[in-house]
Amino acid sequence: MARGQQKIQSQKNAKKTTEKKKSQGDEQKTAAKAALVHRCPTQMPDPKTFKQHFESKHPKSPMPPELADVQA
């Protein structure tokens, strides 16, 4: 069992490590979101079919700019 100075030092180290883990977690989440790019392996014959596929299979993802003006 730690006593005196050892106990104080271990408490300081524990506090530092928890703060460091918290800050790293936020950085990792933002980096992961920035790196997340969904690539669908499906090959589409034309833009119309691709837009229909994208709307039905990926509704939560934002529409790619190349599909914005395609008439479905």
C-alpha positions as a LaTeX table, in Angstrom:
\begin{tabular}{lrrr}
\hline
Residue & $x$ (\AA) & $y$ (\AA) & $z$ (\AA) \\
\hline
Met1 & 0.00 & 0.00 & 0.00 \\
Ala2 & 1.39 & 3.38 & $-1.02$ \\
Arg3 & 2.00 & 5.96 & 1.67 \\
Gly4 & 2.73 & 9.66 & 1.82 \\
Gln5 & 4.52 & 11.03 & $-1.23$ \\
Gln6 & 3.95 & 7.85 & $-3.26$ \\
Lys7 & 0.20 & 8.13 & $-2.77$ \\
Ile8 & 0.14 & 11.80 & $-3.82$ \\
Gln9 & 2.27 & 11.05 & $-6.88$ \\
Ser10 & 0.10 & 8.12 & $-7.95$ \\
Gln11 & $-3.04$ & 10.26 & $-7.65$ \\
Lys12 & $-1.45$ & 12.97 & $-9.82$ \\
Asn13 & $-0.40$ & 10.40 & $-12.42$ \\
Ala14 & $-3.87$ & 8.85 & $-12.47$ \\
Lys15 & $-5.45$ & 12.26 & $-12.99$ \\
Lys16 & $-3.03$ & 13.06 & $-15.84$ \\
Thr17 & $-3.68$ & 9.78 & $-17.61$ \\
Thr18 & $-7.47$ & 10.14 & $-17.42$ \\
Glu19 & $-7.27$ & 13.67 & $-18.84$ \\
Lys20 & $-4.96$ & 12.47 & $-21.59$ \\
Lys21 & $-7.30$ & 9.61 & $-22.50$ \\
Lys22 & $-10.27$ & 11.97 & $-22.67$ \\
Ser23 & $-8.49$ & 14.38 & $-24.99$ \\
Gln24 & $-7.19$ & 11.57 & $-27.20$ \\
Gly25 & $-10.69$ & 10.12 & $-27.49$ \\
Asp26 & $-12.05$ & 13.39 & $-28.89$ \\
Glu27 & $-9.17$ & 13.71 & $-31.34$ \\
Gln28 & $-9.61$ & 10.13 & $-32.51$ \\
Lys29 & $-13.33$ & 10.60 & $-33.07$ \\
Thr30 & $-12.87$ & 13.72 & $-35.17$ \\
Ala31 & $-10.08$ & 12.09 & $-37.17$ \\
Ala32 & $-12.21$ & 9.01 & $-37.76$ \\
Lys33 & $-15.16$ & 11.11 & $-38.95$ \\
Ala34 & $-12.93$ & 13.05 & $-41.33$ \\
Ala35 & $-11.43$ & 9.85 & $-42.75$ \\
Leu36 & $-14.76$ & 8.08 & $-43.12$ \\
Val37 & $-15.64$ & 7.93 & $-46.78$ \\
His38 & $-18.18$ & 5.37 & $-47.90$ \\
Arg39 & $-17.37$ & 3.60 & $-51.14$ \\
Cys40 & $-20.07$ & 1.37 & $-52.49$ \\
Pro41 & $-18.63$ & $-1.58$ & $-54.44$ \\
Thr42 & $-21.63$ & $-1.70$ & $-56.77$ \\
Gln43 & $-21.01$ & $-0.79$ & $-60.43$ \\
Met44 & $-23.74$ & 1.34 & $-62.01$ \\
Pro45 & $-24.42$ & 1.44 & $-65.76$ \\
Asp46 & $-25.75$ & 5.01 & $-65.87$ \\
Pro47 & $-26.23$ & 8.05 & $-63.57$ \\
Lys48 & $-30.02$ & 7.57 & $-63.32$ \\
Thr49 & $-29.64$ & 4.07 & $-61.89$ \\
Phe50 & $-26.83$ & 5.24 & $-59.63$ \\
Lys51 & $-29.02$ & 8.00 & $-58.18$ \\
Gln52 & $-31.89$ & 5.56 & $-57.54$ \\
His53 & $-29.48$ & 3.14 & $-55.86$ \\
Phe54 & $-27.96$ & 5.90 & $-53.73$ \\
Glu55 & $-31.36$ & 7.18 & $-52.56$ \\
Ser56 & $-32.61$ & 3.72 & $-51.63$ \\
Lys57 & $-29.47$ & 2.13 & $-50.17$ \\
His58 & $-27.70$ & 5.13 & $-48.62$ \\
Pro59 & $-30.44$ & 7.50 & $-47.40$ \\
Lys60 & $-28.43$ & 8.94 & $-44.49$ \\
Ser61 & $-25.42$ & 9.86 & $-46.60$ \\
Pro62 & $-25.33$ & 13.22 & $-48.37$ \\
Met63 & $-26.01$ & 13.14 & $-52.10$ \\
Pro64 & $-22.81$ & 13.38 & $-54.16$ \\
Pro65 & $-22.61$ & 16.60 & $-56.19$ \\
Glu66 & $-22.39$ & 14.70 & $-59.49$ \\
Leu67 & $-25.86$ & 13.22 & $-58.82$ \\
Ala68 & $-27.59$ & 16.42 & $-57.75$ \\
Asp69 & $-28.73$ & 17.45 & $-61.25$ \\
Val70 & $-29.59$ & 13.93 & $-62.55$ \\
Gln71 & $-33.28$ & 13.37 & $-63.28$ \\
Ala72 & $-34.49$ & 10.09 & $-61.79$ \\
\hline
\end{tabular}
